[in-house]
């Protein structure tokens, strides 16, 4: 054996006495995927250097500036661990076998990393310590195995390794929660995160209300988190003094105190910008999404967030004015993001909610604010959406291109699908007519029926989960409705998505017990053919599509099982106060499977540091949600100041980005966080070491 051996431990040189290469092995524990490299029986370590990752800086500099500044906190390169280990065999065959075991581990690490992005664990327990770090070996190689040493020493094979590891060593797993939350936004606090680098973490969001969720978002803040700062500001907390809004009552509003008023209401018209209400003084610091749950009874109502720090001038997020969807329920909109810097002392700022209506001149347009949220995104943000394409079909129900028909009334003509099906009519006596328009054979209608309406029903079948679509066109202005129909029970009960003669040009309408309601409205008119599509599900979910793209979605209890429009027939709907010709082409309908979801009832969505998974309805499998945008979860270390991370979660029954109302504000969620701290050098933390100090 050599007369002296220097072993590198965590960047420090530890000298082992001559002829005692196993002295270090009695100090350092090193295990590669269950293979103990320092067990004093099969292997003994001569040298070990932990994988210290180098910083990767992103700097901003310029020709007219001194020095440089960091664009963001430094990231880190992979670390390289070097090990010199002796394979201690009693024969040449045995040492070769022990060497091959190490080779097998290195090959396996490379395979795992190539297929999953992970690797094999390398667990290092420093001398005299009971805690360990786990490094993830992505690949490695043997750089030396001198045969002369094997021959000189006997049945000892010296092997030099280099192992490329992901940045940082992982500590033991820590779990926080679960906690049960309710209301528009839930939150969980994660204190005392050890380590030097952001921790690998998993946020598990579980439904407790037996409701599928189609939209889930999360956001985190740590550096400037103040536990005294709420996320949601209800109407009871919003300020109306000095503003145009007054207290009012609105059905389905969030009202945790069960006190009147439940919303703030202002009347807007003529394009005048009206300050409705404001938040009280805020002490939040960092980056936040400003959101509001709003309602308007008329199209064209827009909302805007204005904010100011202290007594400075108001500023506006880049999003500017955001239009509210006209809805049978309140809907949540994003008004923009703001970044609030730390103040000299406690920061003070506020948000003002403005509204306007560009179409109303009668003073009847309502701008209603239910609550305002200051949603944290400083240390990460992501959202999962159950985006549907309208193609979740299981069985074609009806189709007609009208090309095979002769001219004349549509009623009584046979549909290609279903075979033997015929068109039926209801409502106003003036029927749809098959006619040649240009080079196309289409269904048309030009009647002025004072919006009484004509219904063309494809066949006698009734459907709950259904998609119905058609191309529609009308080049004339005036008041009319031209679109598709589903859940038709009779002329007094139906659901329709129509193109109109005005602006907004598209409306989703329902008629229940003879009363018509515009559920959603928007978009500008177009004189060319556009494909309108409407889906309805037995869960109460509805969706509208324009030229194949999702336009709006929401839920309505009348569409759910047991509701007045739980099922019904399919077809076309036309009504007008004008004799301008409305044209229809390529009508089709399909039965649908259940709509996609982000989170199944009583199941979980799991947001991790390397991916996001939706647990299946059976609970036996997990896969990716239909859409996820944003960051994966990592937790900032607590550091010397003992920072706490707050994670906010919003999970709703319908898609907020498609005009969804957000559903019930009393649904319950369960939140839990598990994490493993990440360390640069040693398994150490500034948390809980107050008893240690520098020597005098």
PEVEN-V486403 format. One record per residue. N is the residue number from 1. RES is the residue in one letter. PSI is psi in radians with two decimals (NA if undefined). OMEGA is omega as a letter, one per 40 degrees, with the letter a starting at -180 (none if undefined). Layout:
n=<N:N>
res=<RES:RES>
psi=<PSI:PSI>
omega=<OMEGA:OMEGA>
This chain:
n=<1:2:3:4:5:6:7:8:9:10:11:12:13:14:15:16:17:18:19:20:21:22:23:24:25:26:27:28:29:30:31:32:33:34:35:36:37:38:39:40:41:42:43:44:45:46:47:48:49:50:51:52:53:54:55:56:57:58:59:60:61:62:63:64:65:66:67:68:69:70:71:72:73:74:75:76:77:78:79:80:81:82:83:84:85:86:87:88:89:90:91:92:93:94:95:96:97:98:99:100:101:102:103:104:105:106:107:108:109:110:111:112:113:114:115:116:117:118:119:120:121:122:123:124:125:126:127:128:129:130:131:132:133:134:135:136:137:138:139:140:141:142:143:144:145:146:147:148:149:150:151:152:153:154:155:156:157:158:159:160:161:162:163:164:165:166:167:168:169:170:171:172:173:174:175:176:177:178:179:180:181:182:183:184:185:186:187:188:189:190:191:192:193:194:195:196:197:198:199:200:201:202:203:204:205:206:207:208:209:210:211:212:213:214:215:216:217:218:219:220:221:222:223:224:225:226:227:228:229:230:231:232:233:234:235:236:237:238:239:240:241:242:243:244:245:246:247:248:249:250:251:252:253:254:255:256:257:258:259:260:261:262:263:264:265:266:267:268:269:270:271:272:273:274:275:276:277:278:279:280:281:282:283:284:285:286:287:288:289:290:291:292:293:294:295:296:297:298:299:300:301:302:303:304:305:306:307:308:309:310:311:312:313:314:315:316:317:318:319:320:321:322:323:324:325:326:327:328:329:330:331:332:333:334:335:336:337:338:339:340:341:342:343:344:345:346:347:348:349:350:351:352:353:354:355:356:357:358:359:360:361:362:363:364:365:366:367:368:369:370:371:372:373:374:375:376:377:378:379:380:381:382:383:384:385:386:387:388:389:390:391:392:393:394:395:396:397:398:399:400:401:402:403:404:405:406:407:408:409:410:411:412:413:414:415:416:417:418:419:420:421:422:423:424:425:426:427:428:429:430:431:432:433:434:435:436:437:438:439:440:441:442:443:444:445:446:447:448:449:450:451:452:453:454:455:456:457:458:459:460:461:462:463:464:465:466:467:468:469:470:471:472:473:474:475:476:477:478:479:480:481:482:483:484:485:486:487:488:489:490:491:492:493:494:495:496:497:498:499:500:501:502:503:504:505:506:507:508:509:510:511:512:513:514:515:516:517:518:519:520:521:522:523:524:525:526:527:528:529:530:531:532:533:534:535:536:537:538:539:540:541:542:543:544:545:546:547:548:549:550:551:552:553:554:555:556:557:558:559:560:561:562:563:564:565:566:567:568:569:570:571:572:573:574:575:576:577:578:579:580:581:582:583:584:585:586:587:588:589:590:591:592:593:594:595:596:597:598:599:600:601:602:603:604:605:606:607:608:609:610:611:612:613:614:615:616:617:618:619:620:621:622:623:624:625:626:627:628:629:630:631:632:633:634:635:636:637:638:639:640:641:642:643:644:645:646:647:648:649:650:651:652:653:654:655:656:657:658:659:660:661:662:663:664:665:666:667:668:669:670:671:672:673:674:675:676:677:678:679:680:681:682:683:684:685:686:687:688:689:690:691:692:693:694:695:696>
res=<X:X:X:X:X:X:X:X:X:X:X:X:X:X:X:X:X:X:X:X:X:X:X:X:X:X:X:X:X:X:X:X:X:X:X:X:X:X:X:X:X:X:X:X:X:X:X:X:X:X:X:X:X:X:X:X:X:X:X:X:X:X:X:X:X:X:X:X:X:X:X:X:X:X:X:X:X:X:X:X:X:X:X:X:X:X:X:X:X:X:X:X:X:X:X:X:X:X:X:X:X:X:X:X:X:X:X:X:X:X:X:X:X:X:X:X:X:X:X:X:X:X:X:X:X:X:X:X:X:X:X:X:X:X:X:X:X:X:X:X:X:X:X:X:X:X:X:X:X:X:X:X:X:X:X:X:X:X:X:X:X:X:X:X:X:X:X:X:X:X:X:X:X:X:X:X:X:X:X:X:X:X:X:X:X:X:X:X:X:X:X:X:X:X:X:X:X:X:X:X:X:X:X:X:X:X:X:X:X:X:X:X:X:X:X:X:X:X:X:X:X:X:X:X:X:X:X:X:X:X:X:X:X:X:X:X:X:X:X:X:X:X:X:X:X:X:X:X:X:X:X:X:X:X:X:X:X:X:X:X:X:X:X:X:X:X:X:X:X:X:X:X:X:X:X:X:X:X:X:X:X:X:X:X:X:X:X:X:X:X:X:X:X:X:X:X:X:X:X:X:X:X:X:X:X:X:X:X:X:X:X:X:X:X:X:X:X:X:X:X:X:X:X:X:X:X:X:X:X:X:X:X:X:X:X:X:X:X:X:X:X:X:X:X:X:X:X:X:X:X:X:X:X:X:X:X:X:X:X:X:X:X:X:X:X:X:X:X:X:X:X:X:X:X:X:X:X:X:X:X:X:X:X:X:X:X:X:X:X:X:X:X:X:X:X:X:X:X:X:X:X:X:X:X:X:X:X:X:X:X:X:X:X:X:X:X:X:X:X:X:X:X:X:X:X:X:X:X:X:X:X:X:X:X:X:X:X:X:X:X:X:X:X:X:X:X:X:X:X:X:X:X:X:X:X:X:X:X:X:X:X:X:X:X:X:X:X:X:X:X:X:X:X:X:X:X:X:X:X:X:X:X:X:X:X:X:X:X:X:X:X:X:X:X:X:X:X:X:X:X:X:X:X:X:X:X:X:X:X:X:X:X:X:X:X:X:X:X:X:X:X:X:X:X:X:X:X:X:X:X:X:X:X:X:X:X:X:X:X:X:X:X:X:X:X:X:X:X:X:X:X:X:X:X:X:X:X:X:X:X:X:X:X:X:X:X:X:X:X:X:X:X:X:X:X:X:X:X:X:X:X:X:X:X:X:X:X:X:X:X:X:X:X:X:X:X:X:X:X:X:X:X:X:X:X:X:X:X:X:X:X:X:X:X:X:X:X:X:X:X:X:X:X:X:X:X:X:X:X:X:X:X:X:X:X:X:X:X:X:X:X:X:X:X:X:X:X:X:X:X:X:X:X:X:X:X:X:X:X:X:X:X:X:X:X:X:X:X:X:X:X:X:X:X:X:X:X:X:X:X:X:X:X:X:X:X:X:X:X:X:X:X:X:X:X:X>
psi=<2.76:2.75:-0.47:2.61:2.10:2.13:2.26:2.13:1.96:0.74:-0.14:2.54:2.09:2.09:2.15:2.46:2.65:2.52:0.26:1.14:-0.21:0.03:-0.77:-0.60:-0.37:-0.13:-0.79:2.30:2.16:2.02:2.12:1.82:0.85:-0.14:1.90:1.98:0.09:0.76:-0.03:0.05:-0.96:-0.53:2.64:2.27:2.31:-0.73:2.53:2.21:2.08:2.70:1.62:2.02:2.42:2.61:2.51:1.88:2.47:1.87:2.64:2.19:3.02:2.79:-0.43:0.36:2.55:2.39:-2.69:2.80:2.72:2.35:-0.47:2.90:2.56:2.45:3.14:2.53:2.97:2.65:2.68:2.09:2.28:2.34:2.35:2.05:2.48:2.25:2.06:1.47:2.90:0.11:2.89:-0.69:-0.72:-0.74:-0.65:-0.68:-0.78:-0.64:-0.74:-0.56:-0.68:-0.74:-0.74:-0.71:-0.71:-0.71:-0.69:-0.69:-0.76:-0.70:-0.77:-0.75:-0.70:-0.56:-0.53:-0.24:-0.05:-2.34:-2.81:2.58:2.37:1.92:2.12:2.15:1.85:2.74:2.31:0.13:2.63:-0.27:2.74:2.90:2.49:1.99:2.62:1.92:2.05:-0.66:2.94:2.98:2.72:2.13:-0.39:2.50:1.35:2.20:-0.57:-0.59:-0.71:-0.73:-0.62:-0.77:-0.46:-2.33:0.80:2.09:2.05:2.24:2.24:2.25:2.59:2.27:2.13:2.13:2.64:2.65:2.27:2.59:2.49:2.37:-3.00:2.71:2.38:2.39:2.35:2.28:-2.95:2.74:2.56:2.27:2.72:3.06:3.13:-0.69:2.26:2.81:2.71:2.42:2.42:1.81:2.91:0.74:2.03:3.08:-3.14:-0.45:2.79:2.35:2.50:2.27:2.78:2.18:2.10:2.09:2.09:2.32:2.34:0.02:0.12:0.55:2.31:2.52:2.29:-0.01:2.19:2.26:2.66:2.68:2.68:2.60:2.56:-1.02:-0.78:0.39:2.26:1.96:-0.28:0.01:2.05:2.89:-0.69:2.31:1.85:2.97:-0.50:-0.45:-0.35:2.58:2.25:-0.29:2.16:0.02:3.03:-0.31:2.63:2.82:2.49:3.09:2.36:2.32:2.49:0.22:2.70:2.09:1.28:-0.45:-0.01:0.66:2.61:2.40:2.87:-0.23:2.98:2.28:2.39:2.66:2.25:2.53:2.86:0.28:0.01:2.32:2.13:2.22:1.99:-0.87:-3.13:2.81:2.80:3.12:2.31:2.57:0.15:2.52:2.33:-2.69:2.36:2.61:2.26:2.09:2.73:2.50:2.07:3.02:2.55:2.52:-0.02:2.62:2.76:0.07:2.26:2.65:2.70:2.53:2.36:2.44:2.66:2.60:2.16:-2.25:0.43:3.05:2.65:2.47:2.93:2.37:2.76:-0.34:-0.44:-2.41:2.36:2.24:2.38:2.47:2.31:2.17:2.79:-0.02:2.88:2.66:2.61:2.30:2.63:2.13:-0.09:3.07:2.58:2.61:2.10:2.05:2.83:2.59:3.04:-0.60:-2.42:2.24:2.58:2.22:2.99:2.93:2.31:2.41:2.06:2.76:2.74:2.81:2.18:-0.11:-0.41:2.32:0.17:-0.07:0.45:-0.01:2.17:2.40:1.91:2.32:2.13:-0.95:2.88:2.39:2.46:1.59:2.08:2.37:0.23:-0.69:0.58:2.51:2.47:2.73:2.48:2.35:2.48:1.17:2.18:2.55:-0.12:0.12:0.21:1.05:2.63:-0.44:2.17:2.34:-0.64:2.65:2.47:2.09:-0.12:-0.06:-0.52:-0.09:2.62:2.86:2.63:-3.04:2.49:-0.64:2.30:-0.25:2.56:2.37:2.45:-0.59:2.22:2.67:2.23:-0.06:2.70:2.66:2.38:2.85:2.72:2.89:-2.48:2.58:-0.41:2.03:2.90:2.64:2.35:2.23:2.78:2.11:1.90:-2.13:0.11:2.58:2.08:2.93:2.38:2.83:2.38:0.20:2.47:1.71:0.33:0.61:0.38:-0.67:2.49:2.43:2.11:2.01:2.19:-0.71:-3.01:-0.12:2.60:2.59:2.58:-1.00:1.85:2.57:2.26:2.38:2.74:2.70:2.34:2.67:2.50:2.13:-0.18:2.70:3.12:3.13:2.07:2.98:2.23:2.00:-2.74:2.76:2.42:3.02:0.56:2.09:-0.86:-3.06:-0.19:0.01:1.92:2.98:2.32:2.57:2.05:2.68:2.36:3.05:0.01:-2.90:2.16:2.64:-0.28:2.43:2.42:2.17:2.59:2.65:2.09:2.16:0.66:-0.08:2.12:2.45:2.28:2.00:-0.83:2.65:2.56:-3.09:2.83:2.74:2.80:2.45:0.03:2.95:2.28:2.48:2.06:2.41:2.55:2.30:2.63:2.44:2.73:-0.21:-0.18:-0.10:2.40:2.71:2.53:2.52:2.51:2.05:0.71:-0.16:2.41:2.22:-1.02:2.80:2.80:-3.02:2.63:2.17:-0.41:-0.30:-0.25:2.91:2.28:-0.17:2.97:-0.47:0.73:-0.49:2.92:-3.08:3.01:2.72:-2.66:2.66:2.32:2.39:2.62:2.65:0.39:2.73:0.16:2.48:2.20:2.31:2.52:2.40:2.70:1.11:2.42:2.75:2.59:2.53:2.49:2.68:-3.13:2.56:2.66:2.67:2.77:-0.63:2.12:2.77:2.28:0.36:-3.12:2.69:2.28:2.05:2.03:-2.97:-0.20:0.06:3.06:2.36:2.46:2.16:2.36:2.88:-0.60:-0.33:0.01:-0.20:2.98:2.47:3.14:2.53:2.85:-0.68:2.38:2.32:2.40:-2.82:2.84:2.89:2.19:2.54:2.32:2.44:2.64:-0.59:-3.00:-0.50:-0.01:0.75:2.59:2.41:2.26:2.26:2.14:2.50:2.35:2.15:2.12:2.80:-0.45:2.96:1.96:-0.56:-0.20:0.43:0.22:2.65:-0.32:-0.19:-2.70:2.43:0.08:0.01:2.51:2.56:2.72:2.28:2.39:2.66:2.28:2.53:2.80:2.10:2.68:2.31:2.47:-0.77:-0.99:2.76:1.46:2.76:2.69:-0.10:2.22:0.39:0.54:-0.38:-0.19:2.59:2.92:2.54:2.54:NA>
omega=<i:a:a:a:i:i:a:a:i:i:i:i:i:a:i:i:i:i:i:a:a:i:i:a:i:a:a:i:a:a:i:i:i:i:a:a:a:a:i:i:i:a:i:a:i:i:i:i:a:a:a:a:i:i:i:a:i:a:i:i:i:a:a:a:i:i:a:i:i:i:a:i:a:i:a:i:i:i:i:i:i:a:i:a:i:i:a:a:i:i:i:i:a:i:i:i:i:i:a:i:i:i:i:i:a:i:a:i:a:i:a:a:a:a:a:a:i:a:i:a:i:a:a:i:a:a:i:a:i:i:a:i:i:i:i:a:i:i:a:i:i:a:i:i:a:i:a:i:i:a:a:a:a:a:i:a:i:a:i:a:i:a:i:a:i:a:i:i:a:i:i:i:i:i:i:a:e:i:i:a:i:a:a:a:i:i:i:i:i:a:i:i:a:i:a:a:i:a:i:a:i:i:i:a:a:i:i:a:i:a:i:i:a:a:i:i:i:i:a:i:a:a:a:a:i:a:a:a:i:i:a:i:a:a:i:a:a:a:i:i:a:i:a:a:i:i:i:i:a:i:i:i:i:a:a:a:a:a:i:e:i:i:i:a:i:i:a:i:i:i:a:i:a:i:a:a:a:i:i:i:a:i:i:i:a:a:a:i:i:a:i:i:a:i:i:a:a:i:i:i:a:i:i:i:i:a:i:i:a:i:i:i:i:i:a:i:a:a:i:a:i:a:i:i:i:a:i:i:i:i:a:a:i:a:i:i:i:i:a:a:i:i:i:i:i:a:i:i:i:i:i:i:i:i:i:i:a:a:a:i:a:a:a:a:a:i:a:i:i:i:i:i:i:a:a:i:a:a:i:i:i:i:i:a:i:a:i:a:a:a:i:a:i:a:i:a:a:i:i:i:i:a:a:a:i:a:i:a:a:a:i:i:a:i:i:i:e:i:i:i:i:i:i:a:i:i:a:a:a:a:i:a:i:a:i:i:a:i:a:i:a:i:a:i:a:a:i:a:a:i:i:i:i:a:i:a:a:i:a:a:i:a:i:i:a:i:i:a:i:i:a:i:i:a:a:i:a:a:i:i:i:a:a:a:i:a:i:i:i:a:i:a:a:i:a:i:a:i:a:a:a:i:e:a:a:a:i:a:i:i:a:a:i:a:i:i:i:a:i:i:i:i:i:a:i:a:a:i:i:i:i:a:a:i:i:a:a:i:a:i:i:i:i:a:i:a:i:a:i:a:i:i:i:i:i:a:a:i:a:i:a:i:a:i:a:i:i:a:a:i:a:i:a:i:a:i:a:i:i:a:i:a:a:i:i:i:i:i:a:i:a:i:i:a:i:i:i:a:a:i:i:i:a:i:a:i:a:a:a:a:a:a:i:i:a:a:i:a:a:a:i:i:a:i:a:i:i:i:i:a:i:a:i:a:i:i:i:i:a:a:i:a:i:i:i:i:i:a:i:a:a:a:i:a:a:a:i:i:a:a:a:i:a:i:i:i:a:i:i:a:i:a:i:a:i:a:i:a:i:a:a:i:a:i:i:a:i:a:a:a:a:i:i:i:a:none>
